[in-house]
Amino acid sequence: IVSAHDPMAIENSRKIFRNKITFHDDANGCVENVDCCVIMTDWDAYKNMNEEVFYSMKQRVIIDARRVLDATKFKNNVRFVAMGTS
């Protein structure tokens, strides 16, 4: 099951994927009750997300492909991977 948030692509993506993807109007709602979050753009909507919203995730795995989040803000019970770092 895939949940997605991308205000610039939702309309076109819905035409392609139809009901195979659940689209959300806001980033916070997109991460609720999911296993993994992959951030693929460096938009302010993602940079400004409160880290507390990620604690609503089931598995609490975050892959930050754009390095927009501050890894030091997350507690030990979050698996945080920033692409391009060791």
C-alpha positions as CSV (number, residue, x, y, z in Angstrom):
1,I,0.0,0.0,0.0
2,V,1.5,3.3,-1.0
3,S,0.5,6.7,0.4
4,A,1.7,9.8,-1.4
5,H,1.8,13.6,-1.1
6,D,2.9,15.8,-3.9
7,P,0.7,18.8,-4.6
8,M,2.3,19.3,-8.0
9,A,1.8,15.8,-9.3
10,I,-1.4,14.5,-7.6
11,E,-3.7,15.3,-10.5
12,N,-1.6,13.6,-13.1
13,S,-0.6,10.7,-10.8
14,R,-4.3,9.9,-10.1
15,K,-4.9,9.5,-13.8
16,I,-2.0,7.0,-14.0
17,F,-2.3,5.1,-10.8
18,R,-6.0,5.5,-10.1
19,N,-6.8,3.8,-6.8
20,K,-3.5,1.9,-6.5
21,I,-2.0,4.8,-4.5
22,T,-3.7,6.8,-1.6
23,F,-3.0,10.5,-2.2
24,H,-3.0,13.0,0.7
25,D,-3.5,16.7,0.6
26,D,-1.0,17.3,3.4
27,A,2.4,15.8,4.2
28,N,1.5,15.1,7.8
29,G,-1.5,12.9,6.9
30,C,0.6,11.0,4.5
31,V,3.0,9.6,7.2
32,E,0.3,8.5,9.7
33,N,0.3,4.8,10.3
34,V,2.8,3.9,7.6
35,D,5.9,1.8,7.8
36,C,8.3,4.0,5.9
37,C,8.5,7.6,4.7
38,V,10.7,8.5,1.7
39,I,11.3,12.2,1.2
40,M,12.2,12.9,-2.4
41,T,11.9,16.7,-2.8
42,D,13.3,19.5,-0.8
43,W,10.1,21.6,-0.6
44,D,9.5,23.7,2.5
45,A,6.4,21.6,3.3
46,Y,8.8,18.8,4.1
47,K,11.6,20.9,5.6
48,N,9.2,22.4,8.1
49,M,7.5,19.1,9.2
50,N,7.5,18.7,13.0
51,E,9.4,15.6,13.9
52,E,6.6,14.5,16.3
53,V,4.4,13.6,13.3
54,F,6.8,10.8,12.4
55,Y,6.0,9.1,15.7
56,S,2.6,8.2,14.3
57,M,4.3,5.8,11.9
58,K,4.2,2.1,12.5
59,Q,7.8,1.2,11.8
60,R,9.3,4.7,12.0
61,V,11.7,4.4,9.1
62,I,12.6,7.6,7.3
63,I,14.7,7.8,4.1
64,D,15.6,11.4,3.4
65,A,16.8,11.5,-0.2
66,R,17.2,15.2,-0.1
67,R,18.6,15.7,3.3
68,V,16.0,18.2,4.4
69,L,15.4,16.9,7.9
70,D,17.7,17.3,10.9
71,A,18.6,13.7,12.0
72,T,19.6,14.9,15.5
73,K,16.0,15.8,16.2
74,F,14.9,12.1,16.1
75,K,15.0,9.8,19.0
76,N,16.6,6.4,19.0
77,N,13.4,4.6,18.1
78,V,13.4,6.1,14.6
79,R,15.5,4.6,11.8
80,F,16.7,7.6,9.9
81,V,18.8,7.4,6.7
82,A,19.9,10.5,4.8
83,M,21.1,9.7,1.3
84,G,24.7,10.7,0.6
85,T,25.8,10.4,4.2
86,S,27.7,7.6,5.9
